[in-house]
Amino acid sequence: MHGIRGTNKTGARLTDTSPSELQQETPLWSGQPRLGDKNKKHGIQKGGSNYGSTYAAAALMALCQWFTLFSGFTFSEVNSVRASTNKVVCCHFSSDGKLLASGGHDKKAVLWFTDTLQQKATLEEHASLITDVRFSPSMPRLATSSYDRTVRVWDVDNLYVIWKVFLVIVGRFECQPGYTLRSFTGHSASVMSLDFHPNKDDLICSCDVDGEIRYWSIKNGNCARVSKGGTAQMRFQPRLGRYLAAAAENVVSILDVETQVCRYSLKGHTKSIHSVCWDPSGEFLASVSEDSVRVWTLGSGSEGECVHELSCNGNKFHSCVFHPTYSSLLVVGCYEARLHPSLTSLELWNMTENKTMTLSAHEGLIAALAVSTVNGLVASASHDKFVKLWK
């Protein structure tokens, strides 16, 4: 298991609310930029120190970074499971934190009990790879999207499951589910992402690779509205649900859910955006492209402004999520790790201090991250076929 515990020089643990104590440490990074001005491009640059070529040197450097950047903060792998025979590209926690869903190139969505990572059910009705999985925030429902151009909604509490012995000798079992609650067709291209509205139990939204966005009524089983704007990932604003953030190429469109009007067009990325995520308050949005992570404010007073930016320095970025406890910490999923070419990492970015910590995590691209504010867990899904839990 991976993980490092941070303490101050006396061994006492510090809290996230003591940035002055963090400043007392000698930083490892030379020429460290500060985030005093908004909308400036900041990159973390290495100093003159040599990382070395051995794992021991890398571990020592990581520990030093941890003392400097995140004193008093702990983050480690707590569980993992081989979730598929192929690439895993998406994951999401249920609202109560008891279930974790994953999906990917094997055309299956799998439900896991979070506390044990034992399988609850395998959902196998899609005809092509699964691109996204999302739990409803208010009801026991799971939605899946796929390259087969469909969106499916499942009743998590009433899956018709037949248990059968898979390997009697080792006591393994395989779950065979029944049928979806709803299957939506209408997209003319591969569906790339979907999400449940946070307040309207009946509303679900999806986007396809051609940029078409469809709003579906679960109750009626039909398409209520069609618009344009998202080709990669899309997410409703938490709590209020006023906005829908939809990424297409290098721009994030902030769409008014009621009027379909684009309220803000968030520009600044030079490469295609892979992922977007809101903080729990719905006031900040993070967007991730290969070479940068940008955080935008959508709260009152300065909506649509970029307030933080991190440029890559060896690792390439792909996914992100706000830490469930530390609001100033963003967890970024990477690939092509700079410390060892066969490993990929999680980049922990303290936005307030504009400092980062790299933690070895997977042996393939980290395609998706998910967070549960109930149990404080972060989940990572990777092309190495594994899903891991962190805390």
FENKAWO-V839075 format. One line per field, one symbol per residue. ss: DSSP state (@ for helix, = for strand, . for the rest). phi: phi as a letter, one per 20 degrees, with the letter a starting at -180 (. if undefined). burial: # if it has 16 or more other C-alpha atoms within 10 Angstrom, else .. Layout:
ss: ???
phi: ???
burial: ???
//
This chain:
ss: ..===.............@@@@@...................=...........@@@@@@@@@@@@@@@....=========.....======.....======....=====....======......======.....======...======@@@...======....=====.....====.....======......======...======....=======.....===......======..======.....======.....======.....======..======.......=======....=======......=======........=======....========...=======....======...=====.
phi: .drcddcefenffddfecfffffffeffeemffdefdfmdedcedfeefefnddffffffffffgfgfecgnddbbfdabbfeaebfdcbbaeffemeccdcbrfemddcddfffclefeacdcefebgedbcbeffccfccdccbffmdccddeffcfeddecfecffemeccedeecffbcdcqfebgeeabaeffdegedccbcdfenedcddeffemceebcbcqccdccbfffmfmfdcecebldcdedefffdmfffbdedqfecfeebcbeegfmeccdccdgdbccddecefobfneedbbcefbofdebbabfgfdefeddedecblfeebfeddcddedeffelcccdcgccdagefbccccffdmeddcdcffnddcdcb
burial: ..##.###.....#.#.....#....###..#..#...#.####......#......##.###.#########.###.##..##.##########.#.################..#.######.#.##########...################..#.#............##.########..#.##########..#.################....#....###########..#################..#.#.#.#..#..#########.#.###############.....#########..##########...############...#########.####################....###############
//
